[in-house]
Amino acid sequence: MANHHPLDNPIWHALHTEHSALAIGTGLARCYPAAVGPLSGMADQSLASYEALRALAGPDGTLALFLADPPALPRGWTLVRDGTLSQMICTHLNAPADDPQPAIRRLTSADVPAMLELTHLTEPGPFRERTIELGAFFGIFDAERLLAMAGQRLHLPRYVEVSAVCTHPDARGRGYAYALMAKAIREIQERGKVAFLHVFSDNHAAIRVYERLGFSVRRDLHLAVIRNDL
């Protein structure tokens, strides 16, 4: 399948546009620094692209791809994890600005230890010590304890991805994820861009929350977490 729309190959296009300053690699493959995260992109699934990606992964290195078609790995790669992702897009936010909101603040580098602790507990996706550099992240606290967060990851010229949505088990059921996502989406829309996200297609509970916010499924993508065995 040809990638005609930038969201059909979102990591690749982010690394060539809004996140080009963070990109490692040139030509057929690029990735983020390891301290930012394992996301990587290729022009296509050709043998040449996988070889360019291998040089970035290094021996025993593991990277993550979002693919338009199922992974077709050449020799020397192991598929560590796969799954179908629903890519959802929000063209109209269903969250009035005057809704009662919990106290939300933008997170800073000083909050990274708390963010790492929360993401380690809840596993919303890869989050590392420099992931905060990708965009704005917002959190809800109880005193000094981070209870919930959401932020922005992939940035393209017209689109920004909402990511790292997570809530501490002790604070679930309070609407924190909804409020934080609404905050992140409004910030995206104020810049004239469109919010999108990725969620495992079998995570029906999360998809229902996202639909309530105004997201709809644009297409499916394939997650491939792959390890270089050469």
N, C-alpha and C positions, 0 to 999 in steps of 0.2 A: 504493500500500500504506500503510495506516495504521500509525503507530508506536505500538504498544501497550506495548512493553517498553522501558525506558530504554536498553538496549544496542542497540536498533534505530536509535537516534539518539544515540550516546554523547557526541559532542563537545557537542552542544546541551544535554544533560542535565548534563554536568560543569560547563558554564559557568553553569548555573542553580542548582547545588547546591554541591558541595564547592569548586569553583573560581570561585564567583561574585565573590569579591573581586578576581580577576584579569580578569574579563570587561569587554570594551569593547562598548558597544552595549546597546540595550534592545529591547523589542518582538519583532520577527520574526527578528532576526539578532544574533549575538554573535560575538566573536572574542577571541583572546588578544593581548596586546601583541606587536608585531613582534619584539621582542628575546627573547620567550619562544618564539615559533614561529608558523607560518602557519595553524594549525588554526582552523577556524571552524565555526559551526553555524547552521542555520536551522530554523524550526518546520516548514517543508514546502518544496516546490519551486514555490510559487505565484509569480506575477510580483511581488507585493508583497514577498515574502520576498527575492527576488533584488535588488529595488530597495533594500531595507534593507541587504542585504549590500554593495551597490555603494557606499553611503555610508561603510561601514567600510573597504572596500578602497582607496578613493581612486583618482585617475587612474593607470592602468597598474599598479595594485596587484594582487598575486597572493595568493590564499588557497587553502586546501585543505579539502575537505569529505569526510566519510564519509556516503554516501547509501544509503538502503534500496532505492531504485530507480535505474536508470541516469540519468545527468545529462540534464536537459532544459533546456538553457540558452536564455534569451531573447536577443533582439538586444543586442549590446554586450558580450558575453562571449566569450572564446576558451578552449576546452578545451586546456590546456597539456599535461596528462598525465592518463591515466585507467588503470584496471585493476580487476580483481576481487580483493577482499580476503576471506580466510577469517577470520572472527571465531571465536576459540577460547576456551574457558572451562575452568578447572581447578577441579574440585570435590574432587579427592583428589590430593595431591602424592606422586608415586612417587619419592621421594628420602629414604631414611632419614636421620634427624638425625645418626646416628653414622658416616655415610659419610666417608672421609678427604677433607678439604677443603684446597685451597690457601689461602694467607693472603689473606683478603678484608677490606677496610675500607670504611667509608662515605665517600663522596666529599664534599668541601666546596667552597665558592666558590674556595678557593685552587687547586683541581684543574681549574677550568674551562678554562684554556688547554690542558692535556693532553687533556681531554675533547673539546674542539673539534678538536684535531689528530687524535685517533683517529677521530672521527665523520666528519671531512672525508676521511680515507683510506678508510674502510670503508662509508660511506653507509648507515647503518641506518635512515635517515629523518631528517626535519628536526631539527637540534639547533643551538641558538643560545646566546648568552652568558647568557641568563636561564632557559633550559630547566630548569636544576637546581632552580629554585623550585617546580616542579610536584610533586616528591615525593622520596623517598629514592633515591639512586643509589649503587651499590657497584662497586668496582674491584679488580683484581689488578695488582700492580706487580712489575717487576723493577728493584730499586733505585728510581730516580726515574721510570722509564719506565712509563707506563700501557699494559698489554698487553690488557686486556679490561674491559668494563663492562656493566652492565645497570641499569635503574632503573624508576621508576614515573612514569606520565604522567597520563592521565585518571583523575580521582577522582570517583566517584559514591557515594551513600549506602551502597550494598551492595557495590560493585565497585571494583577498582583495576586499571588497565591496566599490564602489564609492557611496557617499551619500551626503545629505544636499546641493544638487545643487539648487541654487536659485539666482535670479537677482531682484534688486529693480525695480518696475514698471517704474521708470523714466529712466532706463538704458537698457531696453529690446530692442532687435533688433540689438545690436552691436556685437553679437557673443561672449559675455563674457562667457556664460555657456559652449560653445564649447571649448574655450581656456582653461578654468579652468579644465574641465574634461580631456582634453588632457594632461595638466600638472600633474594631479593626476594619470592618467593611466601610463604615462611615469615613474613616480616615483615607481609605483607598478612593472612595467616590469623590471626596473633596478635592482630590488631585486629578479628577477627570478620568479615572481608570475603572476597570471592571474587576471585581473579585472573583476568584475561582479557587477550587480546592480539589483534593484527591482523598478518597475514602475507599476502603476495601468494599467491594460490591456486596459482600454478605453481611456487612455491618448495618443491618436494617434500622436499628435504634438510632444510630448517628445520622443516617440518611434522612430519617423522619424529622430530626431536629433541624437539619440543614434545609429541608424543604419548607419548614415553617418560617425560616428566615428569608426565603425567597430564592433558594438555589434550585436548579433543575439539572438533570443529567445531560451533559453535552455529548459524551462518548465514553467508551471504555478504553483503558490503556492496560498494559501488562507491566507489572513490577518484576524486575529481574535483579536480584542481588547475586553477584557473580564473583568468583575467586579465580585469580590467575594462578595456575598450577605449574607454570614454567619459570 
